[in-house]
């Protein structure tokens, strides 16, 4: 029974992993999302204020 529990925990933790999304200008991590990651470029608030 413990092997079943271990496999469940492993599957749950792998599914819970999030992908970091970084700013396309400075590289700072803006957010973490569940896979699949969106295919849009993100900009952090500091770079957004500087870039017109």
mmJSON file of the N, C-alpha and C atoms, coordinates in Angstrom:
{"data_MODEL":{"atom_site":{
"group_PDB":["ATOM","ATOM","ATOM","ATOM","ATOM","ATOM","ATOM","ATOM","ATOM","ATOM","ATOM","ATOM","ATOM","ATOM","ATOM","ATOM","ATOM","ATOM","ATOM","ATOM","ATOM","ATOM","ATOM","ATOM","ATOM","ATOM","ATOM","ATOM","ATOM","ATOM","ATOM","ATOM","ATOM","ATOM","ATOM","ATOM","ATOM","ATOM","ATOM","ATOM","ATOM","ATOM","ATOM","ATOM","ATOM","ATOM","ATOM","ATOM","ATOM","ATOM","ATOM","ATOM","ATOM","ATOM","ATOM","ATOM","ATOM","ATOM","ATOM","ATOM","ATOM","ATOM","ATOM","ATOM","ATOM","ATOM","ATOM","ATOM","ATOM","ATOM","ATOM","ATOM","ATOM","ATOM","ATOM","ATOM","ATOM","ATOM","ATOM","ATOM","ATOM","ATOM","ATOM","ATOM","ATOM","ATOM","ATOM","ATOM","ATOM","ATOM","ATOM","ATOM","ATOM","ATOM","ATOM","ATOM","ATOM","ATOM","ATOM","ATOM","ATOM","ATOM","ATOM","ATOM","ATOM","ATOM","ATOM","ATOM","ATOM","ATOM","ATOM","ATOM","ATOM","ATOM","ATOM","ATOM","ATOM","ATOM","ATOM","ATOM","ATOM","ATOM","ATOM","ATOM","ATOM","ATOM","ATOM","ATOM","ATOM","ATOM","ATOM","ATOM","ATOM","ATOM","ATOM","ATOM","ATOM","ATOM","ATOM","ATOM","ATOM","ATOM","ATOM","ATOM","ATOM","ATOM","ATOM","ATOM","ATOM","ATOM","ATOM","ATOM","ATOM","ATOM","ATOM","ATOM"],
"id":[1,2,3,4,5,6,7,8,9,10,11,12,13,14,15,16,17,18,19,20,21,22,23,24,25,26,27,28,29,30,31,32,33,34,35,36,37,38,39,40,41,42,43,44,45,46,47,48,49,50,51,52,53,54,55,56,57,58,59,60,61,62,63,64,65,66,67,68,69,70,71,72,73,74,75,76,77,78,79,80,81,82,83,84,85,86,87,88,89,90,91,92,93,94,95,96,97,98,99,100,101,102,103,104,105,106,107,108,109,110,111,112,113,114,115,116,117,118,119,120,121,122,123,124,125,126,127,128,129,130,131,132,133,134,135,136,137,138,139,140,141,142,143,144,145,146,147,148,149,150,151,152,153,154,155,156],
"type_symbol":["N","C","C","N","C","C","N","C","C","N","C","C","N","C","C","N","C","C","N","C","C","N","C","C","N","C","C","N","C","C","N","C","C","N","C","C","N","C","C","N","C","C","N","C","C","N","C","C","N","C","C","N","C","C","N","C","C","N","C","C","N","C","C","N","C","C","N","C","C","N","C","C","N","C","C","N","C","C","N","C","C","N","C","C","N","C","C","N","C","C","N","C","C","N","C","C","N","C","C","N","C","C","N","C","C","N","C","C","N","C","C","N","C","C","N","C","C","N","C","C","N","C","C","N","C","C","N","C","C","N","C","C","N","C","C","N","C","C","N","C","C","N","C","C","N","C","C","N","C","C","N","C","C","N","C","C"],
"label_atom_id":["N","CA","C","N","CA","C","N","CA","C","N","CA","C","N","CA","C","N","CA","C","N","CA","C","N","CA","C","N","CA","C","N","CA","C","N","CA","C","N","CA","C","N","CA","C","N","CA","C","N","CA","C","N","CA","C","N","CA","C","N","CA","C","N","CA","C","N","CA","C","N","CA","C","N","CA","C","N","CA","C","N","CA","C","N","CA","C","N","CA","C","N","CA","C","N","CA","C","N","CA","C","N","CA","C","N","CA","C","N","CA","C","N","CA","C","N","CA","C","N","CA","C","N","CA","C","N","CA","C","N","CA","C","N","CA","C","N","CA","C","N","CA","C","N","CA","C","N","CA","C","N","CA","C","N","CA","C","N","CA","C","N","CA","C","N","CA","C","N","CA","C","N","CA","C","N","CA","C","N","CA","C"],
"label_alt_id":[null,null,null,null,null,null,null,null,null,null,null,null,null,null,null,null,null,null,null,null,null,null,null,null,null,null,null,null,null,null,null,null,null,null,null,null,null,null,null,null,null,null,null,null,null,null,null,null,null,null,null,null,null,null,null,null,null,null,null,null,null,null,null,null,null,null,null,null,null,null,null,null,null,null,null,null,null,null,null,null,null,null,null,null,null,null,null,null,null,null,null,null,null,null,null,null,null,null,null,null,null,null,null,null,null,null,null,null,null,null,null,null,null,null,null,null,null,null,null,null,null,null,null,null,null,null,null,null,null,null,null,null,null,null,null,null,null,null,null,null,null,null,null,null,null,null,null,null,null,null,null,null,null,null,null,null],
"label_comp_id":["UNK","UNK","UNK","UNK","UNK","UNK","UNK","UNK","UNK","UNK","UNK","UNK","UNK","UNK","UNK","UNK","UNK","UNK","UNK","UNK","UNK","UNK","UNK","UNK","UNK","UNK","UNK","UNK","UNK","UNK","UNK","UNK","UNK","UNK","UNK","UNK","UNK","UNK","UNK","UNK","UNK","UNK","UNK","UNK","UNK","UNK","UNK","UNK","UNK","UNK","UNK","UNK","UNK","UNK","UNK","UNK","UNK","UNK","UNK","UNK","UNK","UNK","UNK","UNK","UNK","UNK","UNK","UNK","UNK","UNK","UNK","UNK","UNK","UNK","UNK","UNK","UNK","UNK","UNK","UNK","UNK","UNK","UNK","UNK","UNK","UNK","UNK","UNK","UNK","UNK","UNK","UNK","UNK","UNK","UNK","UNK","UNK","UNK","UNK","UNK","UNK","UNK","UNK","UNK","UNK","UNK","UNK","UNK","UNK","UNK","UNK","UNK","UNK","UNK","UNK","UNK","UNK","UNK","UNK","UNK","UNK","UNK","UNK","UNK","UNK","UNK","UNK","UNK","UNK","UNK","UNK","UNK","UNK","UNK","UNK","UNK","UNK","UNK","UNK","UNK","UNK","UNK","UNK","UNK","UNK","UNK","UNK","UNK","UNK","UNK","UNK","UNK","UNK","UNK","UNK","UNK"],
"label_asym_id":["A","A","A","A","A","A","A","A","A","A","A","A","A","A","A","A","A","A","A","A","A","A","A","A","A","A","A","A","A","A","A","A","A","A","A","A","A","A","A","A","A","A","A","A","A","A","A","A","A","A","A","A","A","A","A","A","A","A","A","A","A","A","A","A","A","A","A","A","A","A","A","A","A","A","A","A","A","A","A","A","A","A","A","A","A","A","A","A","A","A","A","A","A","A","A","A","A","A","A","A","A","A","A","A","A","A","A","A","A","A","A","A","A","A","A","A","A","A","A","A","A","A","A","A","A","A","A","A","A","A","A","A","A","A","A","A","A","A","A","A","A","A","A","A","A","A","A","A","A","A","A","A","A","A","A","A"],
"label_entity_id":["1","1","1","1","1","1","1","1","1","1","1","1","1","1","1","1","1","1","1","1","1","1","1","1","1","1","1","1","1","1","1","1","1","1","1","1","1","1","1","1","1","1","1","1","1","1","1","1","1","1","1","1","1","1","1","1","1","1","1","1","1","1","1","1","1","1","1","1","1","1","1","1","1","1","1","1","1","1","1","1","1","1","1","1","1","1","1","1","1","1","1","1","1","1","1","1","1","1","1","1","1","1","1","1","1","1","1","1","1","1","1","1","1","1","1","1","1","1","1","1","1","1","1","1","1","1","1","1","1","1","1","1","1","1","1","1","1","1","1","1","1","1","1","1","1","1","1","1","1","1","1","1","1","1","1","1"],
"label_seq_id":[1,1,1,2,2,2,3,3,3,4,4,4,5,5,5,6,6,6,7,7,7,8,8,8,9,9,9,10,10,10,11,11,11,12,12,12,13,13,13,14,14,14,15,15,15,16,16,16,17,17,17,18,18,18,19,19,19,20,20,20,21,21,21,22,22,22,23,23,23,24,24,24,25,25,25,26,26,26,27,27,27,28,28,28,29,29,29,30,30,30,31,31,31,32,32,32,33,33,33,34,34,34,35,35,35,36,36,36,37,37,37,38,38,38,39,39,39,40,40,40,41,41,41,42,42,42,43,43,43,44,44,44,45,45,45,46,46,46,47,47,47,48,48,48,49,49,49,50,50,50,51,51,51,52,52,52],
"pdbx_PDB_ins_code":[null,null,null,null,null,null,null,null,null,null,null,null,null,null,null,null,null,null,null,null,null,null,null,null,null,null,null,null,null,null,null,null,null,null,null,null,null,null,null,null,null,null,null,null,null,null,null,null,null,null,null,null,null,null,null,null,null,null,null,null,null,null,null,null,null,null,null,null,null,null,null,null,null,null,null,null,null,null,null,null,null,null,null,null,null,null,null,null,null,null,null,null,null,null,null,null,null,null,null,null,null,null,null,null,null,null,null,null,null,null,null,null,null,null,null,null,null,null,null,null,null,null,null,null,null,null,null,null,null,null,null,null,null,null,null,null,null,null,null,null,null,null,null,null,null,null,null,null,null,null,null,null,null,null,null,null],
"Cartn_x":[0.82,0.0,0.86,2.019,2.875,3.413,3.585,4.041,2.979,1.719,0.617,0.594,0.785,0.812,1.992,3.153,4.332,4.123,3.509,3.283,2.284,1.268,0.309,0.983,1.795,2.493,3.428,4.145,5.052,4.278,3.17,2.355,1.761,1.331,0.747,1.776,2.983,4.001,4.502,4.586,4.997,3.935,2.67,1.592,1.488,1.928,1.828,2.966,4.005,5.129,4.68,5.175,4.806,6.01,5.737,6.776,6.968,8.201,8.42,8.363,7.682,7.636,8.443,9.399,10.298,9.945,10.329,10.15,11.001,10.436,11.17,12.231,12.221,13.195,14.36,14.045,15.107,15.367,14.445,14.633,14.131,13.551,13.018,11.795,11.679,10.536,9.284,8.291,7.062,5.978,5.874,4.815,5.206,4.467,4.609,3.257,3.251,2.003,2.119,0.973,0.946,1.149,1.818,2.012,0.68,0.54,1.533,1.593,2.772,2.967,2.397,1.841,1.337,2.476,2.181,3.232,3.281,3.01,3.053,4.247,4.801,5.919,5.368,6.005,5.589,6.575,6.076,6.918,6.576,7.593,7.338,6.887,6.362,5.815,6.882,8.114,9.166,9.543,9.706,10.06,8.892,7.672,6.491,6.414,6.842,6.826,7.878,9.023,10.125,9.902,9.409,9.205,7.895,7.951,6.721,5.736],
"Cartn_y":[-1.197,0.0,1.254,1.234,2.413,2.779,1.781,2.072,2.854,2.541,3.272,4.719,4.913,6.256,7.046,6.421,7.095,7.493,6.627,6.969,8.115,8.143,9.241,10.558,10.54,11.749,12.256,11.354,11.74,12.364,11.749,12.279,13.628,13.776,15.039,16.155,15.891,16.934,17.315,16.36,16.696,17.549,17.262,18.033,19.418,19.546,20.823,21.77,21.274,22.134,23.218,24.413,25.548,26.011,26.616,27.119,28.609,29.054,30.48,31.235,32.379,33.244,34.494,34.8,35.932,37.104,38.291,39.512,39.406,39.792,39.699,40.794,41.788,42.882,42.661,42.491,42.396,40.968,40.046,38.661,38.336,39.309,39.089,38.174,37.232,36.325,37.116,37.075,37.839,36.999,35.73,34.87,33.411,32.537,31.091,30.541,29.731,29.168,27.663,26.991,25.557,25.349,24.265,23.987,23.725,24.03,24.632,26.146,26.693,28.133,28.867,30.059,30.836,31.283,31.474,31.845,33.343,34.142,35.596,36.134,37.228,37.865,38.68,38.558,39.308,40.429,41.483,42.601,42.929,43.055,43.385,44.838,45.2,46.546,47.629,47.343,48.358,48.622,47.569,47.744,48.346,48.037,48.576,50.089,50.612,52.041,52.774,52.13,52.735,52.669,51.523,51.305,51.96,52.801,53.469,52.511],
"Cartn_z":[0.0,0.0,0.0,0.625,0.672,-0.717,-1.579,-2.943,-3.692,-3.447,-4.073,-3.584,-2.298,-1.717,-2.285,-2.354,-2.896,-4.351,-5.148,-6.549,-6.672,-5.787,-5.797,-5.427,-4.39,-3.944,-5.04,-5.697,-6.77,-7.937,-8.335,-9.426,-9.058,-7.81,-7.36,-7.347,-6.844,-6.781,-8.165,-9.092,-10.457,-11.134,-10.897,-11.5,-10.883,-9.639,-8.941,-9.29,-9.965,-10.301,-11.263,-11.034,-11.868,-12.671,-13.807,-14.694,-14.408,-14.162,-13.948,-15.28,-15.279,-16.453,-16.152,-17.025,-16.796,-17.691,-17.243,-18.021,-19.282,-20.416,-21.674,-21.809,-20.926,-20.996,-20.03,-18.732,-17.724,-17.239,-17.485,-17.07,-15.677,-14.967,-13.623,-13.709,-12.771,-12.757,-12.387,-13.27,-13.088,-12.419,-12.817,-12.289,-12.447,-11.796,-11.937,-12.373,-13.419,-13.93,-14.08,-14.088,-14.358,-15.851,-16.242,-17.659,-18.345,-19.589,-20.475,-20.288,-20.457,-20.295,-21.505,-21.304,-22.435,-23.34,-24.598,-25.556,-25.793,-24.778,-24.895,-24.114,-24.596,-23.9,-22.731,-21.577,-20.396,-20.114,-19.524,-19.108,-17.67,-16.819,-15.417,-15.295,-14.141,-13.953,-14.073,-13.643,-13.729,-15.183,-15.976,-17.401,-18.178,-17.774,-18.431,-18.254,-17.092,-16.836,-17.649,-17.886,-18.622,-20.126,-20.6,-22.029,-22.468,-23.499,-23.965,-24.599],
"occupancy":[1.0,1.0,1.0,1.0,1.0,1.0,1.0,1.0,1.0,1.0,1.0,1.0,1.0,1.0,1.0,1.0,1.0,1.0,1.0,1.0,1.0,1.0,1.0,1.0,1.0,1.0,1.0,1.0,1.0,1.0,1.0,1.0,1.0,1.0,1.0,1.0,1.0,1.0,1.0,1.0,1.0,1.0,1.0,1.0,1.0,1.0,1.0,1.0,1.0,1.0,1.0,1.0,1.0,1.0,1.0,1.0,1.0,1.0,1.0,1.0,1.0,1.0,1.0,1.0,1.0,1.0,1.0,1.0,1.0,1.0,1.0,1.0,1.0,1.0,1.0,1.0,1.0,1.0,1.0,1.0,1.0,1.0,1.0,1.0,1.0,1.0,1.0,1.0,1.0,1.0,1.0,1.0,1.0,1.0,1.0,1.0,1.0,1.0,1.0,1.0,1.0,1.0,1.0,1.0,1.0,1.0,1.0,1.0,1.0,1.0,1.0,1.0,1.0,1.0,1.0,1.0,1.0,1.0,1.0,1.0,1.0,1.0,1.0,1.0,1.0,1.0,1.0,1.0,1.0,1.0,1.0,1.0,1.0,1.0,1.0,1.0,1.0,1.0,1.0,1.0,1.0,1.0,1.0,1.0,1.0,1.0,1.0,1.0,1.0,1.0,1.0,1.0,1.0,1.0,1.0,1.0],
"B_iso_or_equiv":[0.0,0.0,0.0,0.0,0.0,0.0,0.0,0.0,0.0,0.0,0.0,0.0,0.0,0.0,0.0,0.0,0.0,0.0,0.0,0.0,0.0,0.0,0.0,0.0,0.0,0.0,0.0,0.0,0.0,0.0,0.0,0.0,0.0,0.0,0.0,0.0,0.0,0.0,0.0,0.0,0.0,0.0,0.0,0.0,0.0,0.0,0.0,0.0,0.0,0.0,0.0,0.0,0.0,0.0,0.0,0.0,0.0,0.0,0.0,0.0,0.0,0.0,0.0,0.0,0.0,0.0,0.0,0.0,0.0,0.0,0.0,0.0,0.0,0.0,0.0,0.0,0.0,0.0,0.0,0.0,0.0,0.0,0.0,0.0,0.0,0.0,0.0,0.0,0.0,0.0,0.0,0.0,0.0,0.0,0.0,0.0,0.0,0.0,0.0,0.0,0.0,0.0,0.0,0.0,0.0,0.0,0.0,0.0,0.0,0.0,0.0,0.0,0.0,0.0,0.0,0.0,0.0,0.0,0.0,0.0,0.0,0.0,0.0,0.0,0.0,0.0,0.0,0.0,0.0,0.0,0.0,0.0,0.0,0.0,0.0,0.0,0.0,0.0,0.0,0.0,0.0,0.0,0.0,0.0,0.0,0.0,0.0,0.0,0.0,0.0,0.0,0.0,0.0,0.0,0.0,0.0],
"pdbx_formal_charge":[null,null,null,null,null,null,null,null,null,null,null,null,null,null,null,null,null,null,null,null,null,null,null,null,null,null,null,null,null,null,null,null,null,null,null,null,null,null,null,null,null,null,null,null,null,null,null,null,null,null,null,null,null,null,null,null,null,null,null,null,null,null,null,null,null,null,null,null,null,null,null,null,null,null,null,null,null,null,null,null,null,null,null,null,null,null,null,null,null,null,null,null,null,null,null,null,null,null,null,null,null,null,null,null,null,null,null,null,null,null,null,null,null,null,null,null,null,null,null,null,null,null,null,null,null,null,null,null,null,null,null,null,null,null,null,null,null,null,null,null,null,null,null,null,null,null,null,null,null,null,null,null,null,null,null,null],
"auth_seq_id":[1,1,1,2,2,2,3,3,3,4,4,4,5,5,5,6,6,6,7,7,7,8,8,8,9,9,9,10,10,10,11,11,11,12,12,12,13,13,13,14,14,14,15,15,15,16,16,16,17,17,17,18,18,18,19,19,19,20,20,20,21,21,21,22,22,22,23,23,23,24,24,24,25,25,25,26,26,26,27,27,27,28,28,28,29,29,29,30,30,30,31,31,31,32,32,32,33,33,33,34,34,34,35,35,35,36,36,36,37,37,37,38,38,38,39,39,39,40,40,40,41,41,41,42,42,42,43,43,43,44,44,44,45,45,45,46,46,46,47,47,47,48,48,48,49,49,49,50,50,50,51,51,51,52,52,52],
"auth_comp_id":["UNK","UNK","UNK","UNK","UNK","UNK","UNK","UNK","UNK","UNK","UNK","UNK","UNK","UNK","UNK","UNK","UNK","UNK","UNK","UNK","UNK","UNK","UNK","UNK","UNK","UNK","UNK","UNK","UNK","UNK","UNK","UNK","UNK","UNK","UNK","UNK","UNK","UNK","UNK","UNK","UNK","UNK","UNK","UNK","UNK","UNK","UNK","UNK","UNK","UNK","UNK","UNK","UNK","UNK","UNK","UNK","UNK","UNK","UNK","UNK","UNK","UNK","UNK","UNK","UNK","UNK","UNK","UNK","UNK","UNK","UNK","UNK","UNK","UNK","UNK","UNK","UNK","UNK","UNK","UNK","UNK","UNK","UNK","UNK","UNK","UNK","UNK","UNK","UNK","UNK","UNK","UNK","UNK","UNK","UNK","UNK","UNK","UNK","UNK","UNK","UNK","UNK","UNK","UNK","UNK","UNK","UNK","UNK","UNK","UNK","UNK","UNK","UNK","UNK","UNK","UNK","UNK","UNK","UNK","UNK","UNK","UNK","UNK","UNK","UNK","UNK","UNK","UNK","UNK","UNK","UNK","UNK","UNK","UNK","UNK","UNK","UNK","UNK","UNK","UNK","UNK","UNK","UNK","UNK","UNK","UNK","UNK","UNK","UNK","UNK","UNK","UNK","UNK","UNK","UNK","UNK"],
"auth_asym_id":["A","A","A","A","A","A","A","A","A","A","A","A","A","A","A","A","A","A","A","A","A","A","A","A","A","A","A","A","A","A","A","A","A","A","A","A","A","A","A","A","A","A","A","A","A","A","A","A","A","A","A","A","A","A","A","A","A","A","A","A","A","A","A","A","A","A","A","A","A","A","A","A","A","A","A","A","A","A","A","A","A","A","A","A","A","A","A","A","A","A","A","A","A","A","A","A","A","A","A","A","A","A","A","A","A","A","A","A","A","A","A","A","A","A","A","A","A","A","A","A","A","A","A","A","A","A","A","A","A","A","A","A","A","A","A","A","A","A","A","A","A","A","A","A","A","A","A","A","A","A","A","A","A","A","A","A"],
"auth_atom_id":["N","CA","C","N","CA","C","N","CA","C","N","CA","C","N","CA","C","N","CA","C","N","CA","C","N","CA","C","N","CA","C","N","CA","C","N","CA","C","N","CA","C","N","CA","C","N","CA","C","N","CA","C","N","CA","C","N","CA","C","N","CA","C","N","CA","C","N","CA","C","N","CA","C","N","CA","C","N","CA","C","N","CA","C","N","CA","C","N","CA","C","N","CA","C","N","CA","C","N","CA","C","N","CA","C","N","CA","C","N","CA","C","N","CA","C","N","CA","C","N","CA","C","N","CA","C","N","CA","C","N","CA","C","N","CA","C","N","CA","C","N","CA","C","N","CA","C","N","CA","C","N","CA","C","N","CA","C","N","CA","C","N","CA","C","N","CA","C","N","CA","C","N","CA","C","N","CA","C","N","CA","C"],
"pdbx_PDB_model_num":[1,1,1,1,1,1,1,1,1,1,1,1,1,1,1,1,1,1,1,1,1,1,1,1,1,1,1,1,1,1,1,1,1,1,1,1,1,1,1,1,1,1,1,1,1,1,1,1,1,1,1,1,1,1,1,1,1,1,1,1,1,1,1,1,1,1,1,1,1,1,1,1,1,1,1,1,1,1,1,1,1,1,1,1,1,1,1,1,1,1,1,1,1,1,1,1,1,1,1,1,1,1,1,1,1,1,1,1,1,1,1,1,1,1,1,1,1,1,1,1,1,1,1,1,1,1,1,1,1,1,1,1,1,1,1,1,1,1,1,1,1,1,1,1,1,1,1,1,1,1,1,1,1,1,1,1]
}}}
